[in-house]
């Protein structure tokens, strides 16, 4: 149920942003250091990594987040199809949810 609500909110937000902006005007973030300033003990949630390839590509990002924020609580929500990758993810996050 919660996953469906999050998905609905994501689609709504994406449509809202795309309807108002014809061209991307943000910045591309190439490293964790370019992100907003966060406290070392912050809480980070990585939401809805559903595709197998997306999960594989996310592992280096999670590793970088863990290196930058060693005392942060980092949780990730992945699709049930990616349960097999939970062991690899657990090296860099506190919890993996399906």
Secondary structure, 3 states (H helix, E strand, C coil): CHHHHHHHHHHHHHHHHHHHCCCCCCCCCCCHHHCCCCCCCCEEEEEEECCHHHHHHHHHHHHHHHHHCCCCEEEEEECHHHHHHHHHHCCCCCEEEC
